[in-house]
Amino acid sequence: MERIVDARGLACPQPLLSTKRALEEMGEGSLITIVDNETARDNVVKFVQSQGLRAEVEQKGSDYYIHIRRSEGTELRRAIGSMSEEVMVISSALLGSGDEELGRVLMQSFLGTLAQAESLPKKILLINSGVKLACEGSPVLDSLMTLEQRGVEIAACGTCLDYYNLLERLRVGSITNMYSVVSALAEAEKVINF
C-alpha cells in the first residue's frame, strides 16, 4: 500500500518536511508526495536524492506526483548537519534585507524549519529588533517555544527589550545582558549571525 502526502498549497519548506516525516514514519514502502509548484517539486526531489533514494516525477495537470520507494534497511541521512555547540545570534525580526514582508515570511520559515531539525544550536541570542521574535504577538512564538522545549537556550537582550518597551511582553526565553552575550560568544565553537 502506498502512503500519500498531499502537500498542495503548503508554503516552503512544508512539502519537504512533510515528506521527510512520512519517510521516517513509514520505514519500508512507497510514498507519493503531491505538490502544486515547481519549487516544491525540486526541493522534495533534491531532498529524496540526498537521502540515497530515487524519485520519479509524474505531472498531472498543474500538480506533480513524486513517487518515492524506500527499501527495507535504508537509513535516512541527517538532512541538517550537527549544530550542537553552535550559538546563533539573531539581530533582526526580519531575515535578510530588502522587502519587510518577505523578511518576516523568511524568518517564520527559517525558525519553523529549525524547530523541526534533528540537530539544534546550543543557544539562540536575540539582540536588537531580534528580541521582538520572543515577545507577545510574534508570529514565530510557537517555533521558539518548540526550540526551547527541545533544549535550546533562548536569551533576549534586556537592554534591547527595554529600548523597544517589551520587557513585560517577553513570552519565551530569558532576559540576558551583554556580559552573558559576550561570554556565550567566546565559549561557542561556532557563531552563526542572522
C-alpha positions in Angstrom: 0.0 0.0 0.0 1.3 3.4 -0.9 1.3 6.3 1.5 0.3 9.7 0.2 1.4 13.1 1.3 -0.8 15.8 -0.2 1.4 18.9 0.1 -0.5 21.1 -2.4 -1.0 24.6 -1.2 1.7 24.3 1.5 4.4 27.0 1.7 8.1 26.2 1.6 9.5 24.2 3.4 6.4 22.3 4.5 6.2 19.9 1.4 9.8 18.8 2.1 9.3 18.5 5.9 6.1 16.5 5.4 7.8 14.2 3.0 10.7 13.7 5.4 8.4 13.0 8.3 6.4 10.4 6.3 9.6 8.7 5.2 10.8 8.5 8.8 7.5 7.1 10.0 6.9 4.6 7.2 10.1 2.6 7.1 10.0 0.4 4.0 7.4 1.1 1.3 6.2 3.5 -1.3 5.3 7.2 -0.8 3.8 9.6 -3.2 4.1 13.3 -2.4 1.8 15.6 -4.3 2.9 19.3 -4.8 1.5 22.1 -6.9 4.6 24.1 -7.9 8.0 23.5 -9.5 9.9 24.9 -6.5 8.3 22.4 -4.1 8.8 19.6 -6.6 12.5 20.4 -7.0 13.1 20.8 -3.2 11.4 17.4 -2.5 13.3 15.6 -5.3 16.6 17.1 -4.1 15.9 16.0 -0.6 14.9 12.5 -1.6 18.1 12.1 -3.7 20.2 13.4 -0.8 18.9 10.5 1.2 20.1 8.0 -1.4 16.5 7.3 -2.6 15.1 7.6 -6.1 12.3 9.9 -7.0 10.2 9.7 -10.2 8.0 12.7 -11.0 4.7 12.4 -12.9 2.9 15.6 -13.9 -0.9 15.5 -13.8 -2.4 18.9 -14.8 -0.7 21.5 -12.7 0.2 19.0 -9.9 3.4 16.9 -9.6 3.2 13.4 -8.1 6.6 12.4 -6.7 6.9 8.6 -6.4 9.4 7.5 -3.8 10.4 4.0 -2.8 12.2 3.2 0.4 13.7 -0.3 0.7 14.0 -2.3 3.9 17.1 -1.3 5.9 17.5 2.0 4.1 18.5 4.6 6.7 17.7 8.2 6.2 20.7 10.6 6.4 20.7 13.6 8.5 19.2 16.4 6.5 20.6 19.2 8.6 24.1 18.9 10.0 25.1 19.0 13.6 24.9 22.4 15.3 25.2 21.1 18.9 27.9 23.5 20.0 26.9 26.5 17.9 25.4 29.8 19.1 23.0 31.6 16.8 22.7 35.4 17.0 19.5 36.8 15.6 19.8 40.6 15.4 16.6 41.4 13.5 13.0 40.4 13.4 13.4 40.0 9.6 15.6 37.5 7.7 17.7 39.2 5.1 17.5 42.7 3.8 15.0 44.2 1.3 11.3 43.9 1.5 10.0 43.8 5.1 7.1 41.4 4.4 9.3 38.9 2.7 11.8 39.2 5.6 9.0 38.3 8.0 7.9 35.3 5.9 11.5 34.1 5.6 12.1 34.4 9.3 8.9 32.4 10.0 10.0 29.7 7.6 13.6 29.6 8.9 12.6 29.3 12.6 9.8 26.8 11.7 12.3 24.6 9.9 14.9 25.0 12.6 12.4 23.9 15.2 11.9 20.6 13.3 15.6 20.0 12.6 17.4 16.9 14.1 20.3 18.9 15.4 19.9 22.2 17.1 22.1 25.1 18.2 23.0 25.2 21.9 21.8 28.8 22.2 19.9 31.5 20.3 20.8 35.0 21.3 18.2 37.7 20.4 19.6 41.2 20.1 18.4 44.5 18.7 15.0 44.0 16.9 15.5 40.3 17.1 14.1 40.4 20.6 10.6 41.1 19.1 10.5 37.5 17.9 10.2 36.3 21.5 7.5 38.7 22.5 3.7 38.6 22.7 2.2 38.8 19.2 5.2 37.4 17.4 4.3 35.0 14.6 7.3 32.7 15.5 6.5 32.2 19.2 5.4 28.6 18.6 8.7 27.8 16.8 10.8 29.4 19.6 8.8 27.6 22.3 9.4 24.3 20.5 13.1 25.1 20.3 13.2 25.9 24.0 11.3 22.7 24.8 13.8 20.8 22.8 16.7 22.2 25.0 17.8 25.3 23.0 18.6 28.2 25.4 16.8 31.3 24.2 18.1 34.6 25.6 16.9 38.1 24.8 18.9 41.2 25.4 17.5 43.1 28.3 18.7 46.5 27.0 17.1 45.8 23.7 13.8 44.7 25.3 13.8 47.9 27.4 14.6 50.0 24.3 11.6 48.6 22.5 9.4 48.8 25.6 9.0 45.0 25.5 10.3 43.8 28.9 6.8 42.9 30.1 5.9 41.2 26.8 8.6 38.6 26.7 6.9 35.2 26.3 9.8 32.7 25.6 13.3 32.5 26.8 15.1 34.6 29.4 16.4 38.1 29.7 20.2 38.3 29.3 22.8 41.0 29.5 25.8 42.0 27.3 28.3 40.2 29.6 26.4 36.9 29.1 26.2 37.5 25.4 30.0 38.1 25.1 30.7 35.1 27.3 28.4 32.8 25.2 30.1 34.0 22.0 33.6 33.5 23.5 32.7 29.9 24.6 31.0 28.9 21.4 32.7 26.6 18.9 30.9 28.4 16.1 28.7 31.5 15.9 26.1 32.0 13.2 24.8 35.5 12.7 21.4 36.5 11.3 
